[in-house]
Amino acid sequence: MSRRSSPFALTLVAAAALWCLMAAFPAKADNVTDGPNILLGGGVERMPAWIGSSDHRNQAVPYIQAELPWHITLSTLDGLTVDLIHGKQWRGGFYGNYQWGRDHDELGAPLAGVIDSLSPRLNAGGYLEYQATVQLNLGTTLSHDTDGAGAYLNVYADYDLPALGYVEHSVQLQWQGMNGPAMRRFFGVTPEQAAKLGVMPWSPGAGSQQVSLEYDAYVPTSLHTGFALAINYARLLGDAAHSPLVKSFGTPNQLTTTLAFVYRL
């Protein structure tokens, strides 16, 4: 998945807007666990070179995790949400996210020059979330490419684990499905490509794409600073896992880790 200049440009724009909002809505924290939930920083992410790849790469990344006024949430990990429904237990509204692509170098030999590179895309849609308990949130997002035919359905459960001193941590279980165009974009192999690679052609349809488990933690180092950690393990499913790209040149097991030093407001 490509994480070069264009993702940074998008994140810098988001960060600039975030700083403007924070300037307009100042707040102070009394200790390391109180105050607005706004984290800004940067760090390193180790991720698969492309969805289904067995190779990994390290990439410097910005980090934003913020709950803003007007029920807006912005995250470089989870995307953007704007609440239109904001009840005691139910929340819902607009959902947007940035979907990474893959380039020639990330595909590597023997795929580079045979399998298509993919440009990044914006997805937009909606979400609905139910707070079952103080610790447990259940939700779903449904989104579509803003420039393309891909559609994506996510169903997730977030659980806040008991704090370990000042350490805040949580786990998330998520399932994702894709429609046919999205599956074929990431995992399809045309007859011409298959002949060059010596594999069978593959034209997957709509269905399950992956299930993932993520652990997130925030470890404060002072009143306003700390480390943010995310460990995500995903297992490709169905036609995604059976794609010749994954079976012959990659793996269905996908691990992504992020460690960032952040400033908390």
Secondary structure by P-SEA (a helix, b strand, c coil): cccccaaaaaaaaaaaaaaaaaaabbbbbcccccccccccbbbbbbbcccccccbbbbbbbbbbbbccccbbbbbccccbbbbccccccccccbbbbbbbbcccccccccccccbbbbcccccccccccccccccbbbbbbbbbbccccbbbbbbbbbbbcccccccccccccbbbbbcaaaaaacbbbcaaaaaaacccbbbbcccccccbbbbbbbbbccccbbbbbbbbbbbbccccccccccccccccbbbbbbbbbbccc
